[in-house]
Amino acid sequence: MAKRRKHDQRQGQDQQQEQNEPGSSERVRGSAPSPGRFSGAARRQASLDQTSGAPDGAATNPFGEILNRLTRTLRAVAGRLRPAWQVITPAGRAALFVAVVAWLLGVRLGWQELFLVAACCVLALLIAVGFVIGRPSLDIAIELDPARVSVGSPAAGRLVATNRSRARLRALAVEVPVGRGRATFRLPSLAGGAAHDELFVVPTDRRAVIPIGPPSAVRTDPLGLLRRDAVEQTTVELFVHPKIIGLDSLSPGLQRDLEGQATRDLSTSDLAFHTLRDYVTGDDWRHVHWRSTAKAGRLLVRQFQDTRRSQLAVVVDGARASYRTEDEFELAMSVAGSICVRAVKDQQDVCLVAASHAVNAASQHRILDTLARGTLEDGGQDLPTLAGRAYRLARDTTVLMLLTGSIVPFRTLKGAAVHFGPDVRVIALRCEPDAPPGLNRSGDLTVLALRGLTDLPGLLNAGSV
């Protein structure tokens, strides 16, 4: 019995020791371990769990890093080789391709002839390098005489090439872009400091601004395998003005006298005498007309009209939807040029809005240059929008001229005239090559139908412009 009691006491002590042992019962029940004892281990385990649960691309991938480095290297090499690759012409690239293919086939088939073909192609490319290496010491200038012509008039240019080095320059080609085309000149061998010039003709069958240049000195080999261009930063413009017709001095509706154009606004002090009126307190005694005062027996003073300098605004519709053909638009440009040039000769201020271009000037060249730049566009601004732009540029306009095509309705013309005040005279010219010339009035708006440029003087006189 004593032995049994001792055995039961030992089992009770062991159970009590297990219950008192830290973390034993918590592990059985699934509770967290004591934070003070296992905090460092828990943090390391949490860090491992976060690393194992991260996305696949977040972990460092040696293969991906090598691939990125290789890609960057290839891009850098391609950037350095791009200028050299651009020197090789299509014929040179074909020769290089033939050399590579012939060498590969020669290695596989063992044919000596294929190795010979590859060697010849490589040798030709190496010889071509000697023709294009270096940069020519050449100054290239382009001169135009004249720089402004009318449609159909001859226009000539001159290319002057000067060797600015002391060494002789071998023969080479010079290419000059002319509008959408390209002119090529063969220069002979030039001694040091020598110059050579070439003449060329520019077609002027259409109104436009033709850019000429920049010229480039072309160095190439006899087989045309390699080509290197030395481009000069020289560009000139040839202005092809619209064809215009001479007009007589515009009639008093547009004309300006020595002092200015008289208006309907009355003033007590100006140069345009209007009438006599009774004296009112505050009138300037210098304006009393004493002779009339003596006859009438009461004080009479002079009444004047305000005078202002005539301001002509010309608006050319730039929307393609306003014209049946491009010939109508070209006729509108010619009419605008004829009227503006005459107004400048009459010493009037002119505001021109031609499609997307506008100018406020009293210079004939600036007006015609602006007309040369005007183009007909599908999404071009319509006539009322351009008239609003003209009003913002010239608020003192006295006469407004609207030029448009044959399919613009009458309400559009009225809408364009709304931007200006009632004192502004509005004249609309519709270019209708297939219709007889005519004149129509509606209130303050005068509409002229123009068939050709030669009809313009007669229509302006008939409309008492």
C-alpha positions in Angstrom: 0.0 0.0 0.0 2.9 2.3 0.8 4.4 1.7 -2.6 1.2 2.4 -4.3 0.8 5.7 -2.5 4.3 6.7 -3.5 3.5 5.8 -7.1 0.3 7.9 -7.1 2.1 10.8 -5.5 4.7 10.8 -8.2 2.1 10.7 -11.0 0.3 13.7 -9.4 3.5 15.6 -9.1 4.3 14.9 -12.8 0.8 16.1 -13.9 1.1 19.2 -11.7 4.6 19.9 -13.2 3.2 19.6 -16.7 0.3 21.9 -15.9 2.7 24.5 -14.4 5.1 24.2 -17.3 4.7 27.4 -19.5 3.1 27.0 -22.9 2.0 23.4 -22.5 -1.7 23.9 -22.0 -1.7 26.8 -24.5 -0.3 24.6 -27.2 -2.9 22.0 -26.6 -5.7 24.5 -26.8 -4.2 26.3 -29.8 -3.5 29.5 -27.9 -0.5 31.8 -28.9 2.8 31.4 -27.1 4.0 33.9 -24.6 5.0 37.1 -26.4 8.0 37.8 -24.2 9.7 34.5 -24.8 9.0 33.8 -28.5 8.8 37.4 -30.0 12.1 37.2 -31.9 11.2 33.8 -33.4 7.8 34.9 -34.3 9.1 38.0 -36.2 11.5 35.8 -38.1 8.7 33.4 -39.0 6.4 36.2 -40.1 9.1 37.7 -42.3 9.6 34.3 -43.9 5.9 33.9 -44.4 5.7 37.4 -46.1 8.5 36.5 -48.4 7.0 33.2 -49.4 3.6 34.8 -49.9 4.9 37.7 -52.2 4.0 37.7 -55.9 6.2 35.7 -58.3 7.7 38.8 -60.0 8.6 40.5 -56.7 11.4 38.0 -55.8 14.7 38.5 -57.5 14.9 36.5 -60.8 18.5 36.1 -62.0 17.4 35.1 -65.5 15.2 38.2 -65.8 17.9 40.4 -64.6 20.3 39.0 -67.2 17.7 39.4 -69.9 17.2 43.1 -68.9 20.9 43.8 -69.0 21.2 42.1 -72.4 18.3 44.2 -73.8 19.8 47.4 -72.6 23.1 46.5 -74.1 21.6 45.7 -77.5 19.7 49.0 -77.4 22.8 50.9 -76.7 24.7 49.1 -79.5 21.8 49.7 -81.9 21.8 53.4 -81.1 25.5 53.6 -81.9 25.2 51.6 -85.1 22.1 53.5 -86.4 24.0 56.4 -88.0 26.3 53.8 -89.7 23.3 51.8 -90.9 21.7 54.9 -92.4 24.8 55.4 -94.5 24.3 52.1 -96.2 22.0 52.3 -99.2 19.5 49.6 -100.2 22.0 48.4 -102.7 24.7 48.2 -100.0 22.3 46.3 -97.7 21.6 43.9 -100.4 25.4 43.3 -100.9 25.8 42.8 -97.2 23.0 40.3 -97.1 24.5 38.4 -100.1 27.8 38.3 -98.4 26.4 36.8 -95.2 24.2 34.2 -97.0 27.1 33.3 -99.4 29.5 32.8 -96.4 26.9 30.6 -94.5 26.2 28.5 -97.5 29.9 28.2 -98.2 30.5 26.9 -94.7 27.7 24.4 -95.0 28.3 23.2 -98.6 32.0 23.7 -98.7 31.9 25.6 -102.0 34.9 27.9 -102.6 32.9 29.9 -105.1 30.5 31.1 -102.4 33.4 32.2 -100.2 34.7 34.2 -103.2 31.3 35.9 -103.7 31.2 36.9 -100.0 34.7 38.2 -100.1 33.9 40.4 -103.2 30.8 41.9 -101.5 32.8 42.7 -98.4 35.6 44.2 -100.4 33.2 46.4 -102.4 31.8 47.7 -99.1 35.2 48.4 -97.7 36.3 50.3 -100.8 33.0 52.3 -100.7 33.9 53.5 -97.2 36.9 55.4 -98.6 34.5 57.4 -100.8 32.2 58.6 -98.0 34.6 59.0 -95.1 35.2 62.6 -93.9 33.1 65.7 -94.3 33.4 68.1 -97.3 34.4 71.7 -96.5 31.8 73.2 -98.7 29.6 76.2 -98.3 26.3 76.2 -100.3 24.1 79.2 -100.8 20.9 79.6 -102.7 19.9 82.9 -104.3 16.5 83.8 -105.8 16.0 86.6 -108.3 13.2 87.6 -107.9 12.0 86.2 -104.6 8.4 87.1 -105.4 6.6 86.4 -108.7 3.1 86.1 -109.9 1.4 82.9 -111.1 2.9 81.9 -114.5 5.9 84.2 -114.3 9.4 82.8 -114.7 11.4 82.3 -111.5 15.1 81.5 -111.5 17.4 80.5 -108.7 21.2 80.2 -108.4 23.2 77.7 -106.3 26.6 78.8 -105.3 29.1 76.3 -103.9 32.4 77.4 -102.4 35.3 75.2 -101.3 36.4 76.8 -98.0 39.4 74.5 -97.5 42.8 74.7 -99.0 42.8 71.2 -100.4 41.1 70.3 -103.6 37.6 68.9 -103.3 36.7 66.0 -105.5 33.5 66.0 -107.6 30.3 65.4 -105.8 26.5 65.8 -106.1 24.4 68.5 -104.4 20.7 67.9 -103.9 18.2 70.7 -103.3 14.6 70.1 -102.2 12.3 72.4 -104.3 8.8 72.2 -103.0 7.7 68.6 -103.2 10.4 67.8 -105.7 14.2 67.6 -105.6 16.9 69.0 -107.9 20.3 67.4 -108.3 23.4 69.2 -109.4 26.8 67.7 -110.3 29.7 69.8 -109.0 33.1 69.5 -110.6 36.3 69.1 -108.6 37.0 72.5 -106.9 40.4 73.9 -105.9 40.9 75.4 -102.5 38.8 78.6 -102.2 37.2 78.1 -105.6 33.5 78.6 -106.2 31.0 77.1 -108.7 27.4 78.2 -109.5 24.5 76.4 -111.1 21.2 78.0 -112.4 17.8 76.4 -112.0 14.2 77.3 -112.8 11.3 76.9 -110.4 7.8 76.1 -111.8 5.2 78.7 -110.8 2.0 77.4 -112.3 0.2 77.5 -109.0 -0.1 80.1 -106.2 2.0 78.9 -103.3 5.0 79.5 -101.0 7.7 77.2 -102.3 10.4 76.3 -99.8 13.8 75.7 -101.5 16.4 73.9 -99.4 18.1 73.0 -97.3 20.8 71.8 -99.8 22.9 68.7 -99.0 26.3 67.7 -100.4 26.0 64.0 -101.3 29.1 61.7 -101.1 28.7 58.2 -102.6 30.8 55.5 -104.2 30.6 54.5 -107.9 28.4 51.5 -107.2 26.0 53.4 -104.9 26.5 51.1 -101.9 27.1 53.9 -99.4 25.7 57.4 -99.2 26.5 60.2 -96.8 24.7 63.6 -96.8 26.1 66.8 -95.4 23.1 69.1 -94.9 23.4 72.8 -94.9 21.0 74.9 -92.7 20.0 77.2 -95.6 16.4 77.5 -96.7 14.7 80.2 -98.8 11.1 80.7 -99.8 9.7 81.7 -103.2 6.4 83.5 -103.0 4.1 82.8 -105.9 1.5 85.5 -105.7 -2.0 85.2 -107.1 -2.6 86.8 -110.5 -4.1 90.3 -110.0 -5.7 92.9 -112.3 -5.1 96.6 -112.3 -8.0 98.7 -111.0 -8.7 102.4 -111.2 -8.8 104.4 -108.0 -11.7 103.1 -106.1 -14.8 105.3 -106.1 -15.7 107.6 -103.2 -17.3 104.8 -101.3 -13.8 103.5 -100.6 -11.8 106.5 -101.3 -10.0 108.7 -98.8 -9.5 112.4 -99.2 -6.6 114.4 -97.8 -8.0 114.8 -94.3 -9.9 111.6 -94.0 -13.2 110.0 -94.8 -16.3 111.9 -93.5 -18.8 110.0 -91.4 -22.4 110.5 -90.3 -21.2 111.5 -86.8 -21.5 115.2 -86.1 -18.8 117.2 -84.2 -18.2 120.7 -83.0 -14.6 120.7 -84.1 -13.2 119.0 -87.2 -12.2 119.7 -90.8 -15.3 118.5 -92.7 -17.8 121.4 -92.6 -21.5 120.3 -92.5 -23.8 123.2 -91.8 -24.6 126.2 -89.5 -26.7 126.0 -86.4 -27.7 128.3 -83.5 -25.3 129.1 -80.8 -25.6 127.0 -77.6 -24.0 127.9 -74.3 -20.5 126.3 -74.2 -19.8 126.5 -77.9 -16.3 127.7 -78.9 -16.4 131.3 -80.0 -13.8 130.5 -82.6 -16.4 128.6 -84.6 -18.9 131.4 -84.7 -19.6 132.4 -88.3 -19.8 136.2 -88.0 -20.9 137.0 -91.5 -23.9 134.7 -91.3 -24.6 135.9 -87.7 -24.7 139.5 -89.0 -27.2 138.6 -91.7 -29.4 136.4 -89.5 -29.3 138.7 -86.5 -28.5 135.7 -84.1 -25.3 133.8 -83.3 -24.6 131.0 -85.7 -21.8 128.5 -85.3 -20.3 126.0 -87.7 -21.3 122.3 -87.4 -18.7 119.7 -88.6 -18.7 116.0 -89.5 -16.2 113.6 -87.9 -13.6 112.4 -90.3 -11.7 109.2 -90.0 -9.1 107.3 -92.0 -10.7 104.7 -94.3 -10.2 101.1 -93.1 -10.8 98.3 -95.6 -11.3 94.7 -94.3 -11.2 91.9 -96.9 -12.2 88.4 -95.8 -11.6 85.3 -98.0 -13.6 82.2 -97.1 -11.3 79.3 -96.4 -13.7 76.3 -96.0 -13.7 73.8 -98.8 -17.4 73.3 -98.4 -18.0 76.9 -99.7 -16.5 76.2 -103.2 -17.4 73.9 -105.9 -13.9 73.7 -107.3 -10.4 75.0 -106.3 -10.6 77.4 -109.3 -13.3 79.3 -107.5 -10.9 79.7 -104.5 -8.1 80.8 -106.7 -10.3 83.4 -108.3 -11.3 84.7 -104.8 -7.6 85.0 -103.9 -6.9 87.0 -107.1 -9.9 89.3 -106.5 -8.7 89.9 -102.9 -5.2 90.7 -104.1 -6.4 93.1 -106.8 -8.7 95.1 -104.3 -6.1 95.2 -101.5 -3.3 96.4 -103.8 -5.5 99.2 -105.2 -6.5 100.1 -101.6 -2.8 100.3 -100.6 -2.1 102.6 -103.5 -5.0 104.8 -102.4 -3.2 105.0 -99.0 -5.9 103.1 -97.1 -5.4 100.9 -94.1 -6.1 97.3 -95.1 -6.9 94.3 -92.9 -6.8 91.0 -94.8 -8.0 87.6 -93.5 -7.3 85.0 -96.1 -8.4 81.5 -94.9 -6.2 80.7 -91.8 -3.8 83.7 -92.4 -4.3 87.3 -91.5 -2.4 90.6 -91.8 -2.9 94.2 -90.8 -0.6 96.2 -93.1 -0.3 98.9 -95.7 2.5 97.1 -97.6 1.7 95.4 -101.0 4.3 92.7 -100.5 3.0 91.7 -97.1 -0.6 91.4 -98.4 0.4 89.3 -101.4 2.6 87.1 -99.3 -0.3 86.4 -97.0 -2.5 85.5 -100.0 0.3 83.2 -101.2 0.2 81.3 -97.9 -3.6 80.8 -97.9 -4.8 77.3 -98.5 -8.2 75.6 -98.9 -8.9 73.1 -96.1 -11.6 70.6 -95.4 -11.9 71.8 -91.8 -11.3 75.4 -92.6 -13.0 78.2 -90.8 -16.3 79.4 -92.4 -17.0 83.0 -93.5 -18.8 84.2 -90.3 -15.9 83.0 -88.1 -13.3 84.7 -90.3 -15.4 87.9 -90.3 -15.4 87.9 -86.5 -11.6 87.6 -86.6 -11.4 90.5 -89.0 -13.6 92.6 -86.6 -11.2 91.9 -83.7 -8.2 93.0 -85.9 -9.8 96.1 -87.3 -12.6 97.5 -85.2 -12.5 100.8 -87.2 -13.5 99.2 -90.4 -15.5 101.4 -92.8 -15.9 99.0 -95.7 -16.1 95.2 -95.5 -15.6 92.9 -98.5 -16.5 89.2 -98.2 -15.2 86.8 -100.8 -16.6 83.3 -101.1 -17.6 80.5 -103.4 -20.7 79.9 -105.5 -22.6 77.6 -103.0 -22.6 79.8 -100.0 -26.2 80.8 -99.1 -27.3 84.4 -98.6 -28.0 83.9 -94.9 -24.3 83.1 -94.4 -23.3 86.4 -95.9 -25.7 88.2 -93.6 -24.4 86.3 -90.7 -20.8 87.4 -91.5 -21.9 91.0 -91.8 -23.5 91.0 -88.3 -20.1 91.4 -86.6 -19.8 94.9 -87.9 -21.9 98.0 -87.1 -24.6 99.6 -89.3 -22.2 102.3 -90.5 -19.9 99.7 -92.2 -20.6 99.1 -95.8 -20.7 95.4 -96.7 -20.0 94.1 -100.2 -20.0 90.3 -100.9 -18.4 88.8 -104.0 -19.3 85.3 -104.9 -17.0 83.6 -107.4 -19.1 81.8 -109.9 -17.1 80.9 -113.1 -20.1 79.1 -114.7 -22.6 81.9 -114.2 -22.9 85.3 -115.8 -21.8 88.3 -113.7 -24.5 90.1 -111.8 -25.4 92.4 -108.9 -28.0 92.0 -106.2 -28.8 94.3 -103.2 -30.6 93.4 -100.0 -30.7 96.2 -97.5 -27.2 97.4 -96.7 -25.7 94.2 -98.3 -24.5 94.3 -101.9 -23.8 90.9 -103.5 -21.7 90.7 -106.7 -21.5 87.6 -108.8 -18.1 87.3 -110.4 -17.4 85.0 -113.4 -13.8 86.0 -114.0 -11.1 88.4 -112.9 -11.6 90.6 -115.9 -15.2 91.3 -114.7 -14.1 92.9 -111.5 -13.6 96.5 -112.6 -17.0 96.6 -114.3 -18.8 95.1 -111.2 -17.1 97.5 -108.8 -18.2 100.4 -110.9 -21.7 99.0 -111.2 -21.9 98.5 -107.5 -20.7 102.1 -106.9 -18.0 100.7 -104.7 
